[in-house]
Amino acid sequence: MKKTIKSKATASRKSTLTAGKKTASRKSTQAPKKSISPPSETDLVRPGGKLGLILDHLSTKAGATADELVKATGWQRHSVLGALSKLKTRGFKFDLDAHADRKAYRLTLVKG
């Protein structure tokens, strides 16, 4: 009778395969994520800090351009645009009005 000798590569492949099976079973035990419903107009809370400062600029009659918001907050342009996106996901409604050479964001008044 001959003894078979397994190479180190074969042994390490088997250990990685069994390790992969363990992580797959852990994923199935996690609870499913709950979907978040959009907030209603009555649920909107004005944020403080620089997000509140951005809302103040957006609520003026003239609105505010992205460059004006950069100067007001001290943030970089991409950070200001990300903050506008965050405000939109929180339920604040605003429009981008382009007149002549000025593209201004204006807060939309919600009746109700």
C-alpha positions as CSV (number, residue, x, y, z in Angstrom):
1,M,0.0,0.0,0.0
2,K,1.3,3.4,-1.0
3,K,0.6,6.5,1.1
4,T,-0.5,9.5,-0.9
5,I,1.1,12.7,0.0
6,K,-0.9,15.9,-0.6
7,S,0.9,18.9,-1.7
8,K,0.8,22.1,0.3
9,A,-1.1,23.9,-2.5
10,T,-3.9,21.3,-2.4
11,A,-4.3,21.6,1.4
12,S,-4.3,25.4,1.2
13,R,-7.0,25.4,-1.5
14,K,-9.2,23.2,0.6
15,S,-8.9,25.5,3.6
16,T,-9.8,28.6,1.6
17,L,-12.8,26.8,0.1
18,T,-14.1,25.9,3.6
19,A,-13.5,29.4,4.8
20,G,-15.5,30.8,1.9
21,K,-18.4,28.5,2.9
22,K,-18.4,29.9,6.4
23,T,-18.7,33.5,5.3
24,A,-21.6,32.6,3.0
25,S,-23.6,31.2,5.9
26,R,-23.1,34.3,7.9
27,K,-24.6,36.6,5.3
28,S,-27.8,34.6,5.3
29,T,-28.3,35.2,9.0
30,Q,-28.4,39.0,8.7
31,A,-31.7,40.7,8.9
32,P,-33.0,42.3,5.7
33,K,-32.7,46.1,5.4
34,K,-35.9,48.1,6.0
35,S,-36.9,50.6,3.3
36,I,-37.1,54.2,4.5
37,S,-40.2,56.1,3.4
38,P,-39.7,59.7,2.3
39,P,-40.6,62.3,5.0
40,S,-43.7,64.3,4.7
41,E,-43.7,68.1,4.7
42,T,-44.7,68.2,8.4
43,D,-41.8,66.0,9.3
44,L,-39.1,68.4,7.9
45,V,-36.8,69.8,10.6
46,R,-34.5,72.6,9.8
47,P,-30.9,71.3,10.3
48,G,-28.4,73.5,12.2
49,G,-24.9,74.3,11.4
50,K,-23.8,74.8,7.8
51,L,-26.7,72.9,6.3
52,G,-28.9,75.4,8.0
53,L,-26.8,78.2,6.5
54,I,-27.2,76.7,3.1
55,L,-31.0,76.6,3.6
56,D,-31.0,80.3,4.7
57,H,-29.2,81.2,1.4
58,L,-31.6,79.0,-0.7
59,S,-34.7,80.6,1.0
60,T,-33.9,84.1,-0.2
61,K,-35.8,85.6,-3.1
62,A,-32.7,85.6,-5.3
63,G,-31.6,82.1,-4.2
64,A,-27.9,81.2,-4.2
65,T,-25.4,79.9,-6.7
66,A,-23.0,77.1,-6.0
67,D,-20.1,79.6,-5.9
68,E,-22.0,81.7,-3.3
69,L,-22.6,78.7,-1.2
70,V,-18.9,77.8,-1.4
71,K,-18.0,81.3,-0.1
72,A,-20.6,81.1,2.7
73,T,-19.6,77.7,4.0
74,G,-15.9,77.6,3.2
75,W,-16.4,74.2,1.6
76,Q,-15.2,73.0,-1.8
77,R,-17.7,73.0,-4.6
78,H,-18.2,69.2,-4.7
79,S,-19.0,69.3,-0.9
80,V,-21.6,71.9,-1.4
81,L,-23.2,69.9,-4.2
82,G,-23.2,66.9,-2.0
83,A,-24.9,68.9,0.8
84,L,-27.6,70.0,-1.6
85,S,-28.1,66.3,-2.5
86,K,-28.4,65.4,1.2
87,L,-30.9,68.2,1.8
88,K,-32.9,66.8,-1.2
89,T,-32.9,63.3,0.3
90,R,-34.1,64.8,3.6
91,G,-37.2,66.1,1.8
92,F,-36.3,69.7,1.1
93,K,-37.5,70.8,-2.3
94,F,-35.5,73.3,-4.4
95,D,-35.1,74.1,-8.1
96,L,-32.2,75.2,-10.2
97,D,-33.2,78.4,-12.1
98,A,-31.0,79.5,-14.9
99,H,-31.5,83.1,-16.0
100,A,-28.9,84.9,-18.1
101,D,-25.4,84.1,-16.6
102,R,-26.7,83.1,-13.2
103,K,-27.8,79.6,-12.2
104,A,-29.3,79.8,-8.7
105,Y,-30.8,77.2,-6.4
106,R,-34.1,78.4,-4.9
107,L,-36.1,76.7,-2.1
108,T,-39.5,75.7,-3.4
109,L,-42.4,76.8,-1.2
110,V,-44.6,73.9,-0.1
111,K,-48.2,74.8,0.4
112,G,-50.0,73.0,3.1
